[in-house]
């Protein structure tokens, strides 16, 4: 029989052993936001529409900083049409500096509202050299926004909240999205282009929805039984009507605001999915009252995602970040000498010269060796991809099929430099996106799908359990 001294020795050893095992470090989240509303007279939609003459709703730039066992991860989104090329790089560098991380661990996206500004410092410089300064973007304003945003990100770090669980959910969004490209059933060529507002084109409005992803997806951060922040994802062009100088975050911003009002104290950071060939045209005739209707429908889908979420326990070790840099293939029709000549030609329309400048910047930057980061956030059992351009929805659907039955979300509209990114077959089908304005070649599908498959196949790093379901 064990004597008292021996029993005490065993118990003391057990106590020292347990005391030496520190509890797993907690995942933490910090939230930041600034006003990103442009001044009157500012270029909107990269000069494609009337400049700003009134503020219908303010615009924001907002994001979260995730603090795990490695360097912080920053996820940020703007109520802007696009952030491209050099601006995308500079903005990520500034946010990385503020958060104490590297630019490779910053995902920067836009929601692609058209009554909103865009940014590309390199294109703006090039255009200014040819007398077109300020027609495309607003560089002084852009630099002020990123300065304030970086300061807000840095200031948010001391207020980071612990996260014990992530809630993952999805919900159907009814009567919002429809595919923009209506194909002839025999030739498989685009015979009708359905834009954001179907207008009086009854054939466009009566055609089937086509290929879309009807699900809105949600990632909620919980500290015990208290929600502290959320991310959401839905793939569609966000325009109800636009082009008359009324700065607006449009129906996606309205839906986001409705959800924040329903959940006071829970900031929502919303991302546009692969909505390059998706818009509200089937369900929208451009009437102003439809903006609120579309917002209510999207908000209802986001609420379904919230109500249906399942919570998973997480620690700091359950946060992972993977990067796959890619070189995007340049479209054969983009010839540098011809683009330079178009940019210099004062006889051309301003819109044509602006586009030539944008094309030329992308060509020169890509040929100079620039690679676009494709990244994947691993958050417990969830995988969230971040990709460039106006990505076709087929990429999002294909990514989900790589891990069937699991939570896979996708944010597009990262680096806006390449513009529309279609599937390989789409480049032979005609239509506006791949028939006219895309800056990349059909081989882009193999490049991006290769990166997507690679990222989704990577296992969680050592020490990450993936989270346990409650």
C-alpha positions as CSV (number, residue, x, y, z in Angstrom):
1,X,0.0,0.0,0.0
2,X,1.4,3.4,-1.0
3,X,2.5,5.5,2.0
4,X,1.5,9.1,2.4
5,X,4.9,10.5,1.3
6,X,4.9,8.4,-1.9
7,X,1.3,9.5,-2.6
8,X,2.2,13.1,-2.1
9,X,5.1,12.8,-4.5
10,X,2.9,11.3,-7.2
11,X,0.3,14.0,-6.8
12,X,2.9,16.7,-6.8
13,X,4.5,15.3,-10.0
14,X,1.1,15.2,-11.7
15,X,0.4,18.8,-10.7
16,X,3.7,20.0,-12.1
17,X,3.0,18.1,-15.3
18,X,-0.4,19.6,-15.8
19,X,0.8,23.1,-14.8
20,X,3.5,22.9,-17.5
21,X,1.0,22.2,-20.2
22,X,-0.2,25.7,-21.2
23,X,-3.7,26.0,-22.7
24,X,-3.8,26.4,-26.5
25,X,-3.4,30.0,-27.6
26,X,-6.6,31.7,-28.6
27,X,-7.4,32.8,-32.1
28,X,-8.1,36.6,-32.1
29,X,-9.8,39.0,-34.5
30,X,-9.5,42.7,-34.9
31,X,-11.9,44.8,-37.0
32,X,-11.2,48.1,-38.7
33,X,-13.2,50.4,-41.0
34,X,-12.9,53.9,-42.6
35,X,-15.0,56.1,-44.8
36,X,-14.0,55.8,-48.5
37,X,-16.5,58.2,-50.1
38,X,-14.9,60.2,-52.9
39,X,-15.3,64.0,-53.2
40,X,-17.6,65.7,-55.7
41,X,-16.2,65.7,-59.2
42,X,-14.2,62.5,-58.6
43,X,-13.9,59.9,-61.4
44,X,-16.3,57.0,-61.0
45,X,-16.1,53.5,-62.5
46,X,-12.6,54.3,-63.9
47,X,-14.0,57.2,-66.0
48,X,-16.7,55.0,-67.7
49,X,-19.7,56.9,-66.1
50,X,-20.5,60.5,-65.0
51,X,-18.2,61.9,-62.2
52,X,-19.5,62.2,-58.6
53,X,-22.1,64.9,-58.2
54,X,-24.1,63.6,-55.2
55,X,-23.6,61.1,-52.3
56,X,-26.5,58.7,-52.2
57,X,-24.8,56.5,-49.6
58,X,-21.3,56.7,-48.2
59,X,-18.7,54.2,-49.2
60,X,-16.5,52.2,-46.8
61,X,-13.3,50.2,-46.7
62,X,-13.4,47.6,-44.0
63,X,-11.6,44.4,-42.9
64,X,-10.4,42.1,-40.2
65,X,-7.0,41.0,-38.9
66,X,-6.8,37.4,-37.8
67,X,-4.1,36.7,-35.2
68,X,-3.0,33.1,-34.9
69,X,0.3,31.4,-34.2
70,X,2.0,32.9,-37.3
71,X,2.1,36.3,-38.7
72,X,-1.3,38.1,-38.9
73,X,-3.6,37.7,-41.8
74,X,-5.5,40.7,-43.2
75,X,-8.8,40.4,-45.1
76,X,-10.0,43.8,-46.5
77,X,-12.7,44.9,-48.9
78,X,-13.7,48.3,-50.5
79,X,-17.0,49.7,-51.8
80,X,-15.1,50.6,-55.0
81,X,-15.2,49.3,-58.6
82,X,-11.7,47.9,-58.5
83,X,-8.1,48.3,-57.2
84,X,-5.6,47.3,-59.8
85,X,-2.0,46.7,-60.6
86,X,0.3,49.0,-58.6
87,X,-2.4,50.3,-56.3
88,X,-3.3,46.7,-55.3
89,X,0.3,46.2,-54.4
90,X,0.8,49.5,-52.6
91,X,-2.4,49.1,-50.6
92,X,-1.4,45.6,-49.5
93,X,2.0,46.8,-48.5
94,X,0.6,49.6,-46.3
95,X,-1.9,47.3,-44.6
96,X,0.8,44.7,-44.0
97,X,3.0,47.3,-42.4
98,X,0.2,48.4,-40.2
99,X,-0.7,44.9,-39.1
100,X,2.9,43.6,-38.6
101,X,2.7,41.1,-41.4
102,X,3.8,40.6,-45.0
103,X,1.9,41.7,-48.2
104,X,1.5,38.0,-49.2
105,X,-0.7,37.6,-46.1
106,X,-3.1,40.5,-47.1
107,X,-6.2,39.8,-49.2
108,X,-7.5,43.0,-50.8
109,X,-10.8,43.1,-52.7
110,X,-13.6,45.3,-53.9
111,X,-17.3,44.8,-54.2
112,X,-17.3,46.3,-57.7
113,X,-20.1,48.9,-57.4
114,X,-20.1,51.1,-60.5
115,X,-21.1,54.4,-58.9
116,X,-17.8,54.2,-57.0
117,X,-14.1,55.0,-57.7
118,X,-11.3,52.7,-58.7
119,X,-7.6,52.9,-58.3
120,X,-4.4,52.1,-60.2
121,X,-1.5,54.4,-59.6
122,X,0.5,53.2,-62.6
123,X,-2.4,53.6,-65.1
124,X,-3.2,57.1,-63.7
125,X,0.5,58.2,-64.1
126,X,0.5,56.9,-67.7
127,X,-2.7,58.6,-68.6
128,X,-1.5,61.9,-67.0
129,X,1.5,61.8,-69.3
130,X,-1.0,62.1,-72.2
131,X,-3.2,64.8,-70.8
132,X,-5.8,62.5,-69.2
133,X,-4.9,62.9,-65.6
134,X,-7.8,62.6,-63.2
135,X,-10.2,61.2,-65.8
136,X,-9.6,57.6,-64.7
137,X,-9.0,57.8,-60.9
138,X,-8.3,60.0,-58.0
139,X,-4.7,59.3,-56.8
140,X,-4.5,61.9,-54.0
141,X,-7.8,60.7,-52.6
142,X,-6.7,57.1,-52.9
143,X,-3.5,57.8,-51.0
144,X,-5.5,59.5,-48.2
145,X,-7.8,56.5,-47.9
146,X,-5.1,54.0,-47.6
147,X,-3.2,56.1,-45.1
148,X,-6.3,56.3,-42.9
149,X,-7.2,52.7,-43.5
150,X,-3.7,51.6,-42.4
151,X,-3.9,53.7,-39.3
152,X,-7.3,52.2,-38.4
153,X,-5.9,48.7,-38.9
154,X,-3.0,49.4,-36.6
155,X,-5.3,51.0,-34.0
156,X,-7.6,47.9,-34.1
157,X,-4.9,45.5,-32.9
158,X,-5.0,46.4,-29.2
159,X,-8.8,45.8,-29.3
160,X,-8.5,42.3,-30.8
161,X,-11.1,39.9,-29.4
162,X,-10.6,36.3,-28.6
163,X,-12.4,33.7,-30.8
164,X,-13.4,30.4,-29.4
165,X,-15.5,29.2,-32.3
166,X,-16.2,29.9,-36.0
167,X,-19.8,29.5,-37.3
168,X,-20.1,28.4,-40.9
169,X,-23.3,28.7,-42.8
170,X,-24.9,29.1,-46.2
171,X,-28.3,30.3,-47.4
172,X,-30.1,30.5,-50.7
173,X,-30.5,34.0,-52.2
174,X,-33.7,34.0,-54.2
175,X,-34.4,36.1,-57.3
176,X,-31.2,38.2,-57.4
177,X,-28.5,36.5,-59.6
178,X,-28.7,35.5,-63.2
179,X,-26.0,34.7,-65.8
180,X,-25.2,37.6,-68.1
181,X,-24.4,35.4,-71.1
182,X,-27.3,33.8,-72.8
183,X,-26.1,31.1,-75.2
184,X,-27.7,29.6,-78.3
185,X,-28.6,26.0,-77.4
186,X,-27.2,24.7,-80.7
187,X,-24.1,26.8,-81.4
188,X,-23.3,27.6,-77.8
189,X,-22.5,31.1,-78.8
190,X,-23.6,34.2,-76.9
191,X,-26.8,35.4,-78.6
192,X,-28.0,37.8,-75.9
193,X,-26.1,39.8,-73.2
194,X,-28.1,40.3,-70.0
195,X,-26.6,43.2,-68.1
196,X,-27.2,44.4,-64.5
197,X,-30.6,45.8,-65.5
198,X,-32.6,43.8,-68.0
199,X,-34.6,46.9,-68.8
200,X,-37.1,46.6,-71.5
201,X,-35.4,43.6,-73.1
202,X,-38.1,41.0,-72.4
203,X,-36.1,38.2,-74.0
204,X,-33.2,38.8,-71.5
205,X,-35.6,39.0,-68.6
206,X,-37.5,35.9,-69.5
207,X,-34.5,33.7,-70.3
208,X,-33.6,31.2,-67.6
209,X,-31.2,32.2,-64.7
210,X,-28.4,30.2,-66.3
211,X,-25.3,29.2,-64.4
212,X,-25.0,30.9,-61.0
213,X,-24.1,30.0,-57.4
214,X,-27.4,30.7,-55.5
215,X,-25.7,30.4,-52.1
216,X,-24.6,33.2,-49.8
217,X,-21.9,32.0,-47.4
218,X,-21.0,33.1,-43.9
219,X,-18.2,32.9,-41.5
220,X,-19.0,34.2,-38.0
221,X,-16.5,34.7,-35.2
222,X,-17.7,33.8,-31.7
223,X,-16.3,34.4,-28.2
224,X,-18.2,31.8,-26.3
225,X,-21.9,32.6,-26.9
226,X,-21.2,36.2,-28.2
227,X,-20.7,36.9,-31.9
228,X,-17.9,39.5,-32.5
229,X,-17.7,39.8,-36.3
230,X,-18.6,38.0,-39.5
231,X,-17.5,37.6,-43.1
232,X,-20.0,37.0,-46.0
233,X,-19.7,36.0,-49.6
234,X,-22.1,36.1,-52.6
235,X,-21.3,36.1,-56.3
236,X,-23.0,38.8,-58.5
237,X,-22.4,42.2,-60.1
238,X,-23.9,44.5,-57.4
239,X,-25.5,47.1,-59.7
240,X,-29.2,47.9,-59.6
241,X,-28.9,51.2,-61.6
242,X,-25.9,53.5,-62.0
243,X,-24.1,56.1,-64.2
244,X,-25.8,59.4,-63.2
245,X,-23.1,60.6,-60.7
246,X,-24.8,59.3,-57.6
247,X,-22.1,57.7,-55.4
248,X,-23.6,54.6,-53.8
249,X,-22.7,51.2,-52.3
250,X,-25.8,49.9,-54.1
251,X,-27.9,46.9,-53.1
252,X,-25.0,44.8,-51.6
253,X,-24.1,47.6,-49.3
254,X,-27.7,48.1,-48.3
255,X,-28.0,44.3,-47.6
256,X,-24.9,44.5,-45.5
257,X,-26.3,47.4,-43.5
258,X,-29.6,45.6,-42.9
259,X,-27.7,42.6,-41.5
260,X,-25.6,44.8,-39.2
261,X,-28.8,46.5,-37.9
262,X,-30.2,43.0,-37.2
263,X,-27.1,42.1,-35.3
264,X,-26.0,45.2,-33.4
265,X,-22.3,45.2,-32.5
266,X,-21.4,42.5,-35.0
267,X,-19.4,44.1,-37.9
268,X,-20.0,42.4,-41.3
269,X,-17.3,42.4,-43.9
270,X,-18.8,41.3,-47.2
271,X,-17.0,40.0,-50.3
272,X,-18.1,39.6,-53.9
273,X,-17.6,36.1,-55.2
274,X,-16.9,35.0,-58.8
275,X,-19.6,37.3,-60.2
276,X,-17.9,38.3,-63.5
277,X,-20.6,36.7,-65.6
278,X,-23.4,37.1,-63.1
279,X,-25.8,40.1,-62.5
280,X,-29.3,40.9,-61.4
281,X,-30.6,41.5,-65.0
282,X,-33.3,38.8,-65.0
283,X,-34.9,40.3,-61.8
284,X,-34.2,44.0,-62.4
285,X,-35.6,46.4,-64.9
286,X,-33.5,49.3,-63.7
287,X,-36.3,51.0,-61.7
288,X,-34.9,52.8,-58.7
289,X,-37.3,51.0,-56.2
290,X,-35.7,47.7,-57.2
291,X,-32.5,48.6,-55.4
292,X,-34.2,48.1,-52.0
293,X,-36.0,44.9,-53.2
294,X,-32.7,43.3,-54.3
295,X,-31.1,44.4,-51.0
296,X,-33.9,42.7,-49.0
297,X,-33.5,39.5,-51.0
298,X,-29.8,39.4,-50.4
299,X,-30.2,40.2,-46.8
300,X,-32.7,37.4,-46.4
301,X,-30.2,34.9,-47.9
302,X,-27.5,36.2,-45.5
303,X,-29.9,35.7,-42.6
304,X,-30.6,32.1,-43.7
305,X,-26.8,31.6,-43.7
306,X,-26.6,33.0,-40.2
307,X,-29.6,31.0,-38.9
308,X,-28.2,27.8,-40.3
309,X,-24.6,28.1,-39.2
310,X,-22.8,25.3,-37.3
311,X,-20.2,26.3,-34.8
312,X,-16.7,24.8,-34.7
313,X,-14.2,25.2,-31.8
314,X,-10.9,26.8,-32.9
315,X,-7.6,27.9,-31.5
316,X,-4.8,30.0,-32.9
317,X,-3.3,26.9,-34.4
318,X,-6.4,26.4,-36.6
319,X,-5.5,29.4,-38.7
320,X,-3.6,28.7,-41.9
321,X,-2.6,30.7,-44.9
322,X,-1.3,29.4,-48.3
323,X,-0.1,31.3,-51.3
324,X,0.2,30.3,-55.0
325,X,1.6,33.1,-57.1
326,X,0.6,32.9,-60.8
327,X,1.6,34.6,-64.0
328,X,-1.5,35.4,-66.1
329,X,-1.3,34.9,-69.9
330,X,-1.8,38.1,-71.9
331,X,-4.4,38.1,-74.6
332,X,-2.9,37.9,-78.1
333,X,-4.9,41.0,-79.3
334,X,-3.1,43.2,-76.8
335,X,-0.1,44.4,-78.8
336,X,2.0,46.9,-76.9
337,X,2.9,49.2,-79.8
338,X,-0.7,49.4,-81.0
339,X,-2.0,50.2,-77.5
340,X,0.6,52.9,-77.1
341,X,-0.5,54.4,-80.5
342,X,-4.1,54.4,-79.4
343,X,-3.3,56.1,-76.1
344,X,-1.5,58.9,-77.9
345,X,-4.2,59.5,-80.5
346,X,-6.2,62.6,-79.7
347,X,-8.8,61.8,-82.4
348,X,-10.0,58.7,-80.4
349,X,-12.8,59.0,-77.9
350,X,-11.6,59.5,-74.3
351,X,-13.1,56.1,-73.3
352,X,-11.0,54.3,-75.9
353,X,-7.8,56.1,-74.8
354,X,-8.5,55.3,-71.2
355,X,-9.0,51.6,-72.0
356,X,-5.8,51.6,-74.0
357,X,-3.9,53.0,-71.0
358,X,-5.4,50.3,-68.7
359,X,-4.5,47.6,-71.2
360,X,-1.0,48.9,-71.7
361,X,-0.3,49.0,-68.0
362,X,-1.4,45.4,-67.5
363,X,0.7,44.2,-70.5
364,X,3.8,46.0,-69.4
365,X,3.5,44.9,-65.7
366,X,2.8,41.3,-66.6
367,X,5.7,41.2,-69.1
368,X,7.9,42.7,-66.5
369,X,7.4,39.5,-64.4
370,X,4.6,40.5,-62.1
371,X,2.8,37.6,-60.5
372,X,-0.7,37.7,-59.0
373,X,-1.1,36.1,-55.6
374,X,-3.9,33.4,-55.3
375,X,-4.3,32.7,-51.7
376,X,-6.3,30.4,-49.4
377,X,-7.3,31.0,-45.8
378,X,-7.7,27.8,-43.7
379,X,-9.9,28.5,-40.7
380,X,-10.7,25.4,-38.9
381,X,-12.7,23.3,-41.4
382,X,-13.3,26.2,-43.7
383,X,-11.3,27.1,-46.9
384,X,-11.6,30.6,-48.3
385,X,-10.0,31.4,-51.7
386,X,-8.9,34.9,-52.8
387,X,-8.6,35.5,-56.6
388,X,-8.1,38.4,-59.0
389,X,-10.3,40.1,-61.6
390,X,-13.9,39.7,-62.7
391,X,-13.9,36.0,-62.3
392,X,-16.5,33.8,-64.0
393,X,-18.7,31.9,-61.6
394,X,-17.6,28.5,-63.0
395,X,-14.4,28.9,-61.1
396,X,-16.3,29.2,-57.8
397,X,-18.4,26.2,-58.6
398,X,-15.3,24.2,-59.6
399,X,-13.5,25.1,-56.4
400,X,-16.4,23.8,-54.3
401,X,-16.3,20.5,-56.2
402,X,-12.7,20.1,-55.2
403,X,-13.8,19.6,-51.6
404,X,-17.4,18.4,-51.9
405,X,-19.4,18.5,-48.7
406,X,-17.0,21.0,-47.1
407,X,-17.2,24.7,-46.6
408,X,-15.4,26.5,-49.5
409,X,-16.0,30.2,-50.1
410,X,-14.4,32.4,-52.7
411,X,-13.7,36.1,-53.0
412,X,-12.9,37.5,-56.4
413,X,-12.2,41.1,-57.5
414,X,-8.8,41.1,-56.0
415,X,-6.2,42.6,-58.3
416,X,-8.4,44.2,-60.9
417,X,-5.7,44.5,-63.5
418,X,-6.7,41.5,-65.7
419,X,-10.4,42.6,-65.9
420,X,-12.7,39.8,-66.9
421,X,-11.4,36.3,-66.4
422,X,-13.5,33.7,-68.3
423,X,-13.3,30.0,-68.8
424,X,-11.3,28.7,-71.8
425,X,-14.4,27.8,-73.7
426,X,-15.9,31.3,-73.1
427,X,-13.3,32.9,-75.3
428,X,-14.8,31.1,-78.3
429,X,-18.4,32.0,-77.5
430,X,-18.3,35.8,-78.0
431,X,-20.0,38.2,-75.7
432,X,-18.8,41.4,-74.1
433,X,-16.7,39.9,-71.3
434,X,-14.4,37.5,-73.2
435,X,-15.3,38.6,-76.7
436,X,-14.1,42.2,-76.3
437,X,-12.6,43.4,-73.0
438,X,-10.8,40.6,-71.1
439,X,-7.1,41.1,-70.9
440,X,-6.1,37.5,-70.4
441,X,-5.9,34.6,-72.8
442,X,-8.0,31.3,-72.7
443,X,-5.0,29.6,-71.1
444,X,-5.9,31.5,-67.9
445,X,-8.3,28.7,-66.9
446,X,-5.5,26.1,-66.7
447,X,-3.4,28.6,-64.7
448,X,-6.0,29.5,-62.1
449,X,-7.6,26.1,-61.8
450,X,-4.1,24.7,-61.2
451,X,-3.6,27.1,-58.4
452,X,-7.0,26.5,-56.9
453,X,-6.5,22.7,-56.9
454,X,-3.1,23.1,-55.5
455,X,-4.2,25.3,-52.6
456,X,-7.3,23.2,-51.8
457,X,-5.2,20.0,-51.8
458,X,-2.7,21.3,-49.2
459,X,-3.3,19.8,-45.8
460,X,-3.6,21.9,-42.6
461,X,-0.1,22.7,-41.3
462,X,1.5,20.8,-38.4
463,X,-0.3,21.3,-35.1
464,X,-3.6,22.4,-36.7
465,X,-6.4,20.1,-35.9
466,X,-9.0,21.7,-38.2
467,X,-11.3,22.3,-35.3
468,X,-13.8,20.1,-33.5
469,X,-17.5,20.5,-34.0
470,X,-19.5,21.2,-30.9
